[in-house]
Amino acid sequence: MRTVTVSSKFQVVIPEEIRRKVGVKVNQKLVVIEKDGIIHLIPQRPIKELRGFVKGLTAGEIRDEEDRM
């Protein structure tokens, strides 16, 4: 597990190893989501790049049990 420090301007540096693994580039936008006190940073991708990314995905992997009907 990696740790980072929040600067006085509330900035953090994503470690190089993580940036490479997920493919974050300079000036790329990240979507910020907070859920249950956890901050998620999700790289924003061009819509064409997302084609077929949900193939084989089930709702059980992304939704909490209480969110289901």
mmCIF file of the N, C-alpha and C atoms, coordinates in Angstrom:
data_MODEL
# 
_entry.id   MODEL 
# 
loop_
_atom_site.group_PDB 
_atom_site.id 
_atom_site.type_symbol 
_atom_site.label_atom_id 
_atom_site.label_alt_id 
_atom_site.label_comp_id 
_atom_site.label_asym_id 
_atom_site.label_entity_id 
_atom_site.label_seq_id 
_atom_site.pdbx_PDB_ins_code 
_atom_site.Cartn_x 
_atom_site.Cartn_y 
_atom_site.Cartn_z 
_atom_site.occupancy 
_atom_site.B_iso_or_equiv 
_atom_site.pdbx_formal_charge 
_atom_site.auth_seq_id 
_atom_site.auth_comp_id 
_atom_site.auth_asym_id 
_atom_site.auth_atom_id 
_atom_site.pdbx_PDB_model_num 
ATOM 1   N N  . MET A 1 1  ? 0.849   -1.175 0.000   1.00 0.00 ? 1  MET A N  1 
ATOM 2   C CA . MET A 1 1  ? 0.000   0.000  0.000   1.00 0.00 ? 1  MET A CA 1 
ATOM 3   C C  . MET A 1 1  ? 0.893   1.236  0.000   1.00 0.00 ? 1  MET A C  1 
ATOM 4   N N  . ARG A 1 2  ? 0.555   2.186  -0.855  1.00 0.00 ? 2  ARG A N  1 
ATOM 5   C CA . ARG A 1 2  ? 1.317   3.433  -0.961  1.00 0.00 ? 2  ARG A CA 1 
ATOM 6   C C  . ARG A 1 2  ? 0.621   4.526  -0.158  1.00 0.00 ? 2  ARG A C  1 
ATOM 7   N N  . THR A 1 3  ? 1.402   5.443  0.376   1.00 0.00 ? 3  THR A N  1 
ATOM 8   C CA . THR A 1 3  ? 0.824   6.605  1.050   1.00 0.00 ? 3  THR A CA 1 
ATOM 9   C C  . THR A 1 3  ? 1.333   7.862  0.355   1.00 0.00 ? 3  THR A C  1 
ATOM 10  N N  . VAL A 1 4  ? 0.500   8.892  0.359   1.00 0.00 ? 4  VAL A N  1 
ATOM 11  C CA . VAL A 1 4  ? 0.870   10.187 -0.202  1.00 0.00 ? 4  VAL A CA 1 
ATOM 12  C C  . VAL A 1 4  ? 0.517   11.250 0.826   1.00 0.00 ? 4  VAL A C  1 
ATOM 13  N N  . THR A 1 5  ? 1.077   12.422 0.659   1.00 0.00 ? 5  THR A N  1 
ATOM 14  C CA . THR A 1 5  ? 0.834   13.531 1.576   1.00 0.00 ? 5  THR A CA 1 
ATOM 15  C C  . THR A 1 5  ? 0.014   14.600 0.865   1.00 0.00 ? 5  THR A C  1 
ATOM 16  N N  . VAL A 1 6  ? -0.967  15.149 1.572   1.00 0.00 ? 6  VAL A N  1 
ATOM 17  C CA . VAL A 1 6  ? -1.777  16.243 1.033   1.00 0.00 ? 6  VAL A CA 1 
ATOM 18  C C  . VAL A 1 6  ? -1.024  17.538 1.317   1.00 0.00 ? 6  VAL A C  1 
ATOM 19  N N  . SER A 1 7  ? -0.797  18.347 0.259   1.00 0.00 ? 7  SER A N  1 
ATOM 20  C CA . SER A 1 7  ? -0.065  19.607 0.426   1.00 0.00 ? 7  SER A CA 1 
ATOM 21  C C  . SER A 1 7  ? -0.971  20.668 1.042   1.00 0.00 ? 7  SER A C  1 
ATOM 22  N N  . SER A 1 8  ? -0.389  21.826 1.342   1.00 0.00 ? 8  SER A N  1 
ATOM 23  C CA . SER A 1 8  ? -1.173  22.934 1.908   1.00 0.00 ? 8  SER A CA 1 
ATOM 24  C C  . SER A 1 8  ? -2.227  23.446 0.927   1.00 0.00 ? 8  SER A C  1 
ATOM 25  N N  . LYS A 1 9  ? -2.063  23.116 -0.359  1.00 0.00 ? 9  LYS A N  1 
ATOM 26  C CA . LYS A 1 9  ? -3.050  23.485 -1.392  1.00 0.00 ? 9  LYS A CA 1 
ATOM 27  C C  . LYS A 1 9  ? -3.986  22.310 -1.691  1.00 0.00 ? 9  LYS A C  1 
ATOM 28  N N  . PHE A 1 10 ? -3.990  21.299 -0.831  1.00 0.00 ? 10 PHE A N  1 
ATOM 29  C CA . PHE A 1 10 ? -4.810  20.090 -0.970  1.00 0.00 ? 10 PHE A CA 1 
ATOM 30  C C  . PHE A 1 10 ? -4.496  19.315 -2.243  1.00 0.00 ? 10 PHE A C  1 
ATOM 31  N N  . GLN A 1 11 ? -3.225  19.307 -2.631  1.00 0.00 ? 11 GLN A N  1 
ATOM 32  C CA . GLN A 1 11 ? -2.784  18.556 -3.797  1.00 0.00 ? 11 GLN A CA 1 
ATOM 33  C C  . GLN A 1 11 ? -2.099  17.272 -3.341  1.00 0.00 ? 11 GLN A C  1 
ATOM 34  N N  . VAL A 1 12 ? -2.236  16.223 -4.167  1.00 0.00 ? 12 VAL A N  1 
ATOM 35  C CA . VAL A 1 12 ? -1.541  14.971 -3.908  1.00 0.00 ? 12 VAL A CA 1 
ATOM 36  C C  . VAL A 1 12 ? -0.825  14.553 -5.186  1.00 0.00 ? 12 VAL A C  1 
ATOM 37  N N  . VAL A 1 13 ? 0.241   13.794 -5.044  1.00 0.00 ? 13 VAL A N  1 
ATOM 38  C CA . VAL A 1 13 ? 0.977   13.273 -6.190  1.00 0.00 ? 13 VAL A CA 1 
ATOM 39  C C  . VAL A 1 13 ? 0.674   11.780 -6.285  1.00 0.00 ? 13 VAL A C  1 
ATOM 40  N N  . ILE A 1 14 ? 0.218   11.348 -7.455  1.00 0.00 ? 14 ILE A N  1 
ATOM 41  C CA . ILE A 1 14 ? -0.046  9.931  -7.678  1.00 0.00 ? 14 ILE A CA 1 
ATOM 42  C C  . ILE A 1 14 ? 1.305   9.272  -7.963  1.00 0.00 ? 14 ILE A C  1 
ATOM 43  N N  . PRO A 1 15 ? 1.669   8.245  -7.201  1.00 0.00 ? 15 PRO A N  1 
ATOM 44  C CA . PRO A 1 15 ? 2.969   7.600  -7.406  1.00 0.00 ? 15 PRO A CA 1 
ATOM 45  C C  . PRO A 1 15 ? 3.142   7.099  -8.845  1.00 0.00 ? 15 PRO A C  1 
ATOM 46  N N  . GLU A 1 16 ? 4.376   7.197  -9.340  1.00 0.00 ? 16 GLU A N  1 
ATOM 47  C CA . GLU A 1 16 ? 4.689   6.835  -10.726 1.00 0.00 ? 16 GLU A CA 1 
ATOM 48  C C  . GLU A 1 16 ? 4.234   5.413  -11.071 1.00 0.00 ? 16 GLU A C  1 
ATOM 49  N N  . GLU A 1 17 ? 4.455   4.490  -10.168 1.00 0.00 ? 17 GLU A N  1 
ATOM 50  C CA . GLU A 1 17 ? 4.082   3.091  -10.408 1.00 0.00 ? 17 GLU A CA 1 
ATOM 51  C C  . GLU A 1 17 ? 2.566   2.955  -10.660 1.00 0.00 ? 17 GLU A C  1 
ATOM 52  N N  . ILE A 1 18 ? 1.768   3.700  -9.920  1.00 0.00 ? 18 ILE A N  1 
ATOM 53  C CA . ILE A 1 18 ? 0.312   3.673  -10.093 1.00 0.00 ? 18 ILE A CA 1 
ATOM 54  C C  . ILE A 1 18 ? -0.072  4.365  -11.404 1.00 0.00 ? 18 ILE A C  1 
ATOM 55  N N  . ARG A 1 19 ? 0.551   5.522  -11.692 1.00 0.00 ? 19 ARG A N  1 
ATOM 56  C CA . ARG A 1 19 ? 0.260   6.249  -12.941 1.00 0.00 ? 19 ARG A CA 1 
ATOM 57  C C  . ARG A 1 19 ? 0.506   5.369  -14.149 1.00 0.00 ? 19 ARG A C  1 
ATOM 58  N N  . ARG A 1 20 ? 1.626   4.669  -14.145 1.00 0.00 ? 20 ARG A N  1 
ATOM 59  C CA . ARG A 1 20 ? 1.954   3.786  -15.274 1.00 0.00 ? 20 ARG A CA 1 
ATOM 60  C C  . ARG A 1 20 ? 0.950   2.642  -15.391 1.00 0.00 ? 20 ARG A C  1 
ATOM 61  N N  . LYS A 1 21 ? 0.618   2.045  -14.265 1.00 0.00 ? 21 LYS A N  1 
ATOM 62  C CA . LYS A 1 21 ? -0.283  0.884  -14.257 1.00 0.00 ? 21 LYS A CA 1 
ATOM 63  C C  . LYS A 1 21 ? -1.653  1.218  -14.839 1.00 0.00 ? 21 LYS A C  1 
ATOM 64  N N  . VAL A 1 22 ? -2.187  2.398  -14.497 1.00 0.00 ? 22 VAL A N  1 
ATOM 65  C CA . VAL A 1 22 ? -3.525  2.773  -14.983 1.00 0.00 ? 22 VAL A CA 1 
ATOM 66  C C  . VAL A 1 22 ? -3.478  3.668  -16.217 1.00 0.00 ? 22 VAL A C  1 
ATOM 67  N N  . GLY A 1 23 ? -2.284  4.096  -16.617 1.00 0.00 ? 23 GLY A N  1 
ATOM 68  C CA . GLY A 1 23 ? -2.135  4.870  -17.847 1.00 0.00 ? 23 GLY A CA 1 
ATOM 69  C C  . GLY A 1 23 ? -2.527  6.334  -17.751 1.00 0.00 ? 23 GLY A C  1 
ATOM 70  N N  . VAL A 1 24 ? -2.356  6.945  -16.584 1.00 0.00 ? 24 VAL A N  1 
ATOM 71  C CA . VAL A 1 24 ? -2.666  8.370  -16.418 1.00 0.00 ? 24 VAL A CA 1 
ATOM 72  C C  . VAL A 1 24 ? -1.592  9.196  -17.116 1.00 0.00 ? 24 VAL A C  1 
ATOM 73  N N  . LYS A 1 25 ? -2.036  10.165 -17.907 1.00 0.00 ? 25 LYS A N  1 
ATOM 74  C CA . LYS A 1 25 ? -1.129  11.033 -18.664 1.00 0.00 ? 25 LYS A CA 1 
ATOM 75  C C  . LYS A 1 25 ? -1.167  12.461 -18.122 1.00 0.00 ? 25 LYS A C  1 
ATOM 76  N N  . VAL A 1 26 ? -0.177  13.263 -18.489 1.00 0.00 ? 26 VAL A N  1 
ATOM 77  C CA . VAL A 1 26 ? -0.124  14.674 -18.106 1.00 0.00 ? 26 VAL A CA 1 
ATOM 78  C C  . VAL A 1 26 ? -1.360  15.387 -18.653 1.00 0.00 ? 26 VAL A C  1 
ATOM 79  N N  . ASN A 1 27 ? -1.980  16.218 -17.848 1.00 0.00 ? 27 ASN A N  1 
ATOM 80  C CA . ASN A 1 27 ? -3.169  17.016 -18.179 1.00 0.00 ? 27 ASN A CA 1 
ATOM 81  C C  . ASN A 1 27 ? -4.433  16.192 -18.389 1.00 0.00 ? 27 ASN A C  1 
ATOM 82  N N  . GLN A 1 28 ? -4.394  14.897 -18.099 1.00 0.00 ? 28 GLN A N  1 
ATOM 83  C CA . GLN A 1 28 ? -5.599  14.082 -18.205 1.00 0.00 ? 28 GLN A CA 1 
ATOM 84  C C  . GLN A 1 28 ? -6.532  14.423 -17.047 1.00 0.00 ? 28 GLN A C  1 
ATOM 85  N N  . LYS A 1 29 ? -7.819  14.430 -17.308 1.00 0.00 ? 29 LYS A N  1 
ATOM 86  C CA . LYS A 1 29 ? -8.796  14.708 -16.272 1.00 0.00 ? 29 LYS A CA 1 
ATOM 87  C C  . LYS A 1 29 ? -9.133  13.426 -15.521 1.00 0.00 ? 29 LYS A C  1 
ATOM 88  N N  . LEU A 1 30 ? -9.382  13.573 -14.209 1.00 0.00 ? 30 LEU A N  1 
ATOM 89  C CA . LEU A 1 30 ? -9.792  12.463 -13.366 1.00 0.00 ? 30 LEU A CA 1 
ATOM 90  C C  . LEU A 1 30 ? -11.164 12.781 -12.787 1.00 0.00 ? 30 LEU A C  1 
ATOM 91  N N  . VAL A 1 31 ? -12.026 11.791 -12.737 1.00 0.00 ? 31 VAL A N  1 
ATOM 92  C CA . VAL A 1 31 ? -13.324 11.929 -12.089 1.00 0.00 ? 31 VAL A CA 1 
ATOM 93  C C  . VAL A 1 31 ? -13.103 11.613 -10.612 1.00 0.00 ? 31 VAL A C  1 
ATOM 94  N N  . VAL A 1 32 ? -13.636 12.464 -9.719  1.00 0.00 ? 32 VAL A N  1 
ATOM 95  C CA . VAL A 1 32 ? -13.482 12.268 -8.282  1.00 0.00 ? 32 VAL A CA 1 
ATOM 96  C C  . VAL A 1 32 ? -14.828 11.867 -7.698  1.00 0.00 ? 32 VAL A C  1 
ATOM 97  N N  . ILE A 1 33 ? -14.852 10.708 -7.032  1.00 0.00 ? 33 ILE A N  1 
ATOM 98  C CA . ILE A 1 33 ? -16.084 10.215 -6.417  1.00 0.00 ? 33 ILE A CA 1 
ATOM 99  C C  . ILE A 1 33 ? -15.777 9.884  -4.968  1.00 0.00 ? 33 ILE A C  1 
ATOM 100 N N  . GLU A 1 34 ? -16.669 10.296 -4.072  1.00 0.00 ? 34 GLU A N  1 
ATOM 101 C CA . GLU A 1 34 ? -16.544 9.948  -2.657  1.00 0.00 ? 34 GLU A CA 1 
ATOM 102 C C  . GLU A 1 34 ? -17.676 8.997  -2.307  1.00 0.00 ? 34 GLU A C  1 
ATOM 103 N N  . LYS A 1 35 ? -17.357 7.889  -1.661  1.00 0.00 ? 35 LYS A N  1 
ATOM 104 C CA . LYS A 1 35 ? -18.372 6.950  -1.210  1.00 0.00 ? 35 LYS A CA 1 
ATOM 105 C C  . LYS A 1 35 ? -17.929 6.359  0.117   1.00 0.00 ? 35 LYS A C  1 
ATOM 106 N N  . ASP A 1 36 ? -18.763 6.531  1.116   1.00 0.00 ? 36 ASP A N  1 
ATOM 107 C CA . ASP A 1 36 ? -18.486 5.995  2.452   1.00 0.00 ? 36 ASP A CA 1 
ATOM 108 C C  . ASP A 1 36 ? -17.134 6.438  2.991   1.00 0.00 ? 36 ASP A C  1 
ATOM 109 N N  . GLY A 1 37 ? -16.770 7.712  2.747   1.00 0.00 ? 37 GLY A N  1 
ATOM 110 C CA . GLY A 1 37 ? -15.522 8.252  3.264   1.00 0.00 ? 37 GLY A CA 1 
ATOM 111 C C  . GLY A 1 37 ? -14.279 7.875  2.486   1.00 0.00 ? 37 GLY A C  1 
ATOM 112 N N  . ILE A 1 38 ? -14.464 7.210  1.341   1.00 0.00 ? 38 ILE A N  1 
ATOM 113 C CA . ILE A 1 38 ? -13.327 6.807  0.502   1.00 0.00 ? 38 ILE A CA 1 
ATOM 114 C C  . ILE A 1 38 ? -13.344 7.639  -0.769  1.00 0.00 ? 38 ILE A C  1 
ATOM 115 N N  . ILE A 1 39 ? -12.211 8.214  -1.137  1.00 0.00 ? 39 ILE A N  1 
ATOM 116 C CA . ILE A 1 39 ? -12.096 9.030  -2.349  1.00 0.00 ? 39 ILE A CA 1 
ATOM 117 C C  . ILE A 1 39 ? -11.566 8.151  -3.470  1.00 0.00 ? 39 ILE A C  1 
ATOM 118 N N  . HIS A 1 40 ? -12.306 8.124  -4.580  1.00 0.00 ? 40 HIS A N  1 
ATOM 119 C CA . HIS A 1 40 ? -11.901 7.357  -5.759  1.00 0.00 ? 40 HIS A CA 1 
ATOM 120 C C  . HIS A 1 40 ? -11.511 8.343  -6.859  1.00 0.00 ? 40 HIS A C  1 
ATOM 121 N N  . LEU A 1 41 ? -10.364 8.149  -7.487  1.00 0.00 ? 41 LEU A N  1 
ATOM 122 C CA . LEU A 1 41 ? -9.930  8.947  -8.630  1.00 0.00 ? 41 LEU A CA 1 
ATOM 123 C C  . LEU A 1 41 ? -9.987  8.033  -9.847  1.00 0.00 ? 41 LEU A C  1 
ATOM 124 N N  . ILE A 1 42 ? -10.822 8.392  -10.816 1.00 0.00 ? 42 ILE A N  1 
ATOM 125 C CA . ILE A 1 42 ? -11.040 7.544  -11.983 1.00 0.00 ? 42 ILE A CA 1 
ATOM 126 C C  . ILE A 1 42 ? -10.623 8.308  -13.231 1.00 0.00 ? 42 ILE A C  1 
ATOM 127 N N  . PRO A 1 43 ? -9.637  7.786  -13.982 1.00 0.00 ? 43 PRO A N  1 
ATOM 128 C CA . PRO A 1 43 ? -9.212  8.479  -15.205 1.00 0.00 ? 43 PRO A CA 1 
ATOM 129 C C  . PRO A 1 43 ? -10.369 8.609  -16.191 1.00 0.00 ? 43 PRO A C  1 
ATOM 130 N N  . GLN A 1 44 ? -10.573 9.816  -16.686 1.00 0.00 ? 44 GLN A N  1 
ATOM 131 C CA . GLN A 1 44 ? -11.609 10.063 -17.691 1.00 0.00 ? 44 GLN A CA 1 
ATOM 132 C C  . GLN A 1 44 ? -11.051 9.634  -19.043 1.00 0.00 ? 44 GLN A C  1 
ATOM 133 N N  . ARG A 1 45 ? -11.806 8.849  -19.773 1.00 0.00 ? 45 ARG A N  1 
ATOM 134 C CA . ARG A 1 45 ? -11.350 8.309  -21.054 1.00 0.00 ? 45 ARG A CA 1 
ATOM 135 C C  . ARG A 1 45 ? -12.238 8.820  -22.184 1.00 0.00 ? 45 ARG A C  1 
ATOM 136 N N  . PRO A 1 46 ? -11.684 8.948  -23.392 1.00 0.00 ? 46 PRO A N  1 
ATOM 137 C CA . PRO A 1 46 ? -12.513 9.328  -24.540 1.00 0.00 ? 46 PRO A CA 1 
ATOM 138 C C  . PRO A 1 46 ? -13.604 8.279  -24.755 1.00 0.00 ? 46 PRO A C  1 
ATOM 139 N N  . ILE A 1 47 ? -14.784 8.695  -25.166 1.00 0.00 ? 47 ILE A N  1 
ATOM 140 C CA . ILE A 1 47 ? -15.921 7.794  -25.319 1.00 0.00 ? 47 ILE A CA 1 
ATOM 141 C C  . ILE A 1 47 ? -15.618 6.638  -26.270 1.00 0.00 ? 47 ILE A C  1 
ATOM 142 N N  . LYS A 1 48 ? -14.850 6.875  -27.327 1.00 0.00 ? 48 LYS A N  1 
ATOM 143 C CA . LYS A 1 48 ? -14.505 5.798  -28.271 1.00 0.00 ? 48 LYS A CA 1 
ATOM 144 C C  . LYS A 1 48 ? -13.674 4.707  -27.596 1.00 0.00 ? 48 LYS A C  1 
ATOM 145 N N  . GLU A 1 49 ? -12.863 5.097  -26.636 1.00 0.00 ? 49 GLU A N  1 
ATOM 146 C CA . GLU A 1 49 ? -12.012 4.149  -25.931 1.00 0.00 ? 49 GLU A CA 1 
ATOM 147 C C  . GLU A 1 49 ? -12.829 3.232  -25.010 1.00 0.00 ? 49 GLU A C  1 
ATOM 148 N N  . LEU A 1 50 ? -14.034 3.658  -24.643 1.00 0.00 ? 50 LEU A N  1 
ATOM 149 C CA . LEU A 1 50 ? -14.856 2.891  -23.719 1.00 0.00 ? 50 LEU A CA 1 
ATOM 150 C C  . LEU A 1 50 ? -15.693 1.808  -24.383 1.00 0.00 ? 50 LEU A C  1 
ATOM 151 N N  . ARG A 1 51 ? -15.691 1.746  -25.682 1.00 0.00 ? 51 ARG A N  1 
ATOM 152 C CA . ARG A 1 51 ? -16.512 0.768  -26.396 1.00 0.00 ? 51 ARG A CA 1 
ATOM 153 C C  . ARG A 1 51 ? -16.203 -0.655 -25.907 1.00 0.00 ? 51 ARG A C  1 
ATOM 154 N N  . GLY A 1 52 ? -17.250 -1.344 -25.449 1.00 0.00 ? 52 GLY A N  1 
ATOM 155 C CA . GLY A 1 52 ? -17.138 -2.729 -25.017 1.00 0.00 ? 52 GLY A CA 1 
ATOM 156 C C  . GLY A 1 52 ? -16.549 -2.943 -23.630 1.00 0.00 ? 52 GLY A C  1 
ATOM 157 N N  . PHE A 1 53 ? -16.335 -1.881 -22.847 1.00 0.00 ? 53 PHE A N  1 
ATOM 158 C CA . PHE A 1 53 ? -15.670 -2.055 -21.558 1.00 0.00 ? 53 PHE A CA 1 
ATOM 159 C C  . PHE A 1 53 ? -16.538 -2.746 -20.513 1.00 0.00 ? 53 PHE A C  1 
ATOM 160 N N  . VAL A 1 54 ? -17.865 -2.796 -20.709 1.00 0.00 ? 54 VAL A N  1 
ATOM 161 C CA . VAL A 1 54 ? -18.723 -3.443 -19.713 1.00 0.00 ? 54 VAL A CA 1 
ATOM 162 C C  . VAL A 1 54 ? -19.045 -4.897 -20.053 1.00 0.00 ? 54 VAL A C  1 
ATOM 163 N N  . LYS A 1 55 ? -18.494 -5.391 -21.101 1.00 0.00 ? 55 LYS A N  1 
ATOM 164 C CA . LYS A 1 55 ? -18.757 -6.762 -21.505 1.00 0.00 ? 55 LYS A CA 1 
ATOM 165 C C  . LYS A 1 55 ? -18.382 -7.719 -20.375 1.00 0.00 ? 55 LYS A C  1 
ATOM 166 N N  . GLY A 1 56 ? -19.361 -8.509 -19.951 1.00 0.00 ? 56 GLY A N  1 
ATOM 167 C CA . GLY A 1 56 ? -19.130 -9.485 -18.896 1.00 0.00 ? 56 GLY A CA 1 
ATOM 168 C C  . GLY A 1 56 ? -19.220 -8.934 -17.484 1.00 0.00 ? 56 GLY A C  1 
ATOM 169 N N  . LEU A 1 57 ? -19.490 -7.644 -17.323 1.00 0.00 ? 57 LEU A N  1 
ATOM 170 C CA . LEU A 1 57 ? -19.589 -7.030 -16.005 1.00 0.00 ? 57 LEU A CA 1 
ATOM 171 C C  . LEU A 1 57 ? -20.963 -7.306 -15.411 1.00 0.00 ? 57 LEU A C  1 
ATOM 172 N N  . THR A 1 58 ? -21.016 -7.601 -14.118 1.00 0.00 ? 58 THR A N  1 
ATOM 173 C CA . THR A 1 58 ? -22.296 -7.802 -13.446 1.00 0.00 ? 58 THR A CA 1 
ATOM 174 C C  . THR A 1 58 ? -22.503 -6.693 -12.431 1.00 0.00 ? 58 THR A C  1 
ATOM 175 N N  . ALA A 1 59 ? -23.751 -6.363 -12.155 1.00 0.00 ? 59 ALA A N  1 
ATOM 176 C CA . ALA A 1 59 ? -24.075 -5.299 -11.204 1.00 0.00 ? 59 ALA A CA 1 
ATOM 177 C C  . ALA A 1 59 ? -23.601 -5.646 -9.796  1.00 0.00 ? 59 ALA A C  1 
ATOM 178 N N  . GLY A 1 60 ? -23.438 -6.909 -9.489  1.00 0.00 ? 60 GLY A N  1 
ATOM 179 C CA . GLY A 1 60 ? -22.992 -7.322 -8.168  1.00 0.00 ? 60 GLY A CA 1 
ATOM 180 C C  . GLY A 1 60 ? -21.604 -6.810 -7.826  1.00 0.00 ? 60 GLY A C  1 
ATOM 181 N N  . GLU A 1 61 ? -20.828 -6.487 -8.818  1.00 0.00 ? 61 GLU A N  1 
ATOM 182 C CA . GLU A 1 61 ? -19.468 -6.016 -8.584  1.00 0.00 ? 61 GLU A CA 1 
ATOM 183 C C  . GLU A 1 61 ? -19.386 -4.524 -8.296  1.00 0.00 ? 61 GLU A C  1 
ATOM 184 N N  . ILE A 1 62 ? -20.456 -3.772 -8.600  1.00 0.00 ? 62 ILE A N  1 
ATOM 185 C CA . ILE A 1 62 ? -20.372 -2.322 -8.464  1.00 0.00 ? 62 ILE A CA 1 
ATOM 186 C C  . ILE A 1 62 ? -21.434 -1.715 -7.562  1.00 0.00 ? 62 ILE A C  1 
ATOM 187 N N  . ARG A 1 63 ? -22.496 -2.429 -7.256  1.00 0.00 ? 63 ARG A N  1 
ATOM 188 C CA . ARG A 1 63 ? -23.560 -1.877 -6.429  1.00 0.00 ? 63 ARG A CA 1 
ATOM 189 C C  . ARG A 1 63 ? -23.587 -2.538 -5.059  1.00 0.00 ? 63 ARG A C  1 
ATOM 190 N N  . ASP A 1 64 ? -23.940 -1.738 -4.050  1.00 0.00 ? 64 ASP A N  1 
ATOM 191 C CA . ASP A 1 64 ? -24.104 -2.281 -2.712  1.00 0.00 ? 64 ASP A CA 1 
ATOM 192 C C  . ASP A 1 64 ? -25.396 -3.079 -2.642  1.00 0.00 ? 64 ASP A C  1 
ATOM 193 N N  . GLU A 1 65 ? -25.446 -4.049 -1.772  1.00 0.00 ? 65 GLU A N  1 
ATOM 194 C CA . GLU A 1 65 ? -26.614 -4.913 -1.628  1.00 0.00 ? 65 GLU A CA 1 
ATOM 195 C C  . GLU A 1 65 ? -27.878 -4.103 -1.363  1.00 0.00 ? 65 GLU A C  1 
ATOM 196 N N  . GLU A 1 66 ? -27.791 -3.059 -0.504  1.00 0.00 ? 66 GLU A N  1 
ATOM 197 C CA . GLU A 1 66 ? -28.979 -2.278 -0.153  1.00 0.00 ? 66 GLU A CA 1 
ATOM 198 C C  . GLU A 1 66 ? -29.469 -1.409 -1.313  1.00 0.00 ? 66 GLU A C  1 
ATOM 199 N N  . ASP A 1 67 ? -28.656 -1.199 -2.356  1.00 0.00 ? 67 ASP A N  1 
ATOM 200 C CA . ASP A 1 67 ? -29.073 -0.420 -3.525  1.00 0.00 ? 67 ASP A CA 1 
ATOM 201 C C  . ASP A 1 67 ? -29.929 -1.242 -4.495  1.00 0.00 ? 67 ASP A C  1 
ATOM 202 N N  . ARG A 1 68 ? -29.934 -2.529 -4.315  1.00 0.00 ? 68 ARG A N  1 
ATOM 203 C CA . ARG A 1 68 ? -30.666 -3.393 -5.241  1.00 0.00 ? 68 ARG A CA 1 
ATOM 204 C C  . ARG A 1 68 ? -32.144 -3.422 -4.929  1.00 0.00 ? 68 ARG A C  1 
ATOM 205 N N  . MET A 1 69 ? -32.936 -3.640 -5.966  1.00 0.00 ? 69 MET A N  1 
ATOM 206 C CA . MET A 1 69 ? -34.395 -3.728 -5.771  1.00 0.00 ? 69 MET A CA 1 
ATOM 207 C C  . MET A 1 69 ? -34.817 -5.160 -5.662  1.00 0.00 ? 69 MET A C  1 
# 
